[in-house]
Amino acid sequence: MSDNRQTRRYPQNLQGVLQLAVDAGSSSEGPAPVEPMSEERKTWLREALSEMCKGQMDEVEQMKRCLAVLDKTGEKEQDDGEEEEDEEEDERESAFEMLSELCENLDNARDFMILGGLELCVSRYLCHVQSGLRWRAAQLIASCAQNMPQVQDHLLQIEVLPKLLQLTDSDPNPTVRVKALYAVSCLVREQEAGLQAFVAHDGFSVLMRGMQSENEKLRTKSAFLLLNLLNSHPEHKDTVVSMGMVQQLVSVLRTPHSPFHEHVLGALCCLVEDFPQGLKDCRNPALGLEELLKQRATDLQGKEESQEEFDFCERLRLQCFSGQQSDDVGMDR
């Protein structure tokens, strides 16, 4: 019995306990009659539940200690101004890193919200003078929000999205901008209320400027989020096209070649599919898009690592310029 118990892995969170219950229920199914639970089984189940509860309580206590570090040093700032000891900053950065790891767990993310940790991140640390604390706060917000509608709703209610968009758009530190956009993505993808707030705060313009920045990671993540949103929510094509997105995307394609151009081409494909105004903009002779696509396809042909970009390039060329003359005649009629 001791050997079996040593090899068992006890669940450390609610999901684990639920799986334990499912497994226990499944093992009792079948034609054989259900027998009373043995003393060994009872002992094992009690130990499993005890370990789970203990582990969850330990993690909540860890989050409380991290919040105490963040809150205490925040109070010190108010007394001492902006001067901070390196040791204090390291302590806070460590607290953020531990919290980000803990809040990957959905139960912990919910508990962190209940403890008031999100308000502290938003009110004090997204605008902190130290960039290392700004980007860690944004990363923690992303960790909590990802796949967690309850936390997403709470963050939207305390109006974090405009602050994250501002950081994405104009923070002087490139890491802050990338982490802030990651948090934005966690709040707007597959989240209707978040997407509405994103559109209301001109989020597509932020993505446009992100694709034009000098930060490669920001360009890539901006283009990827744009492509994802256009694929998931084609009803926003009109908003995007009316702000000159087609022209801007083609301009981005004319910059020195980069792997993120694959997402840019994908976004253009979305904007011309079943959307006449997007198609018309792409066909504008002033853009010179047809020649650009021909040249790009020639450059990419045969390169295995660029196959998807090549496919987007050919798809866009066929959508826009194959049979263009007959299409134009039909549109004139």
Secondary structure by P-SEA (a helix, b strand, c coil): caaaaaabbbbccaaaaaaaaaaaaaaaccccccccccaaaaaaaaaaaaaaaaaaaaaaaaaaaaaaaaaaaaaaaaaccccccaaaaaaaaaaaaaaaaaaccaaaaaaaaaaaaaaaaaacccccccaaaaaaaaaaaaaaacccaaaaaaaaaacaaaaaaaaacccccaaaaaaaaaaaaaaccccaaaaaaaaaaaaaaaaaaaaacccaaaaaaaaaaaaaaaaacccaaaaaaaaaaaaaaaaaaacccccaaaaaaaaaaaaacccaaaaaaaaccccaaaaaaaaaaaaacccccaaaaaaaaaaaaaacccaaaaaaaaaac
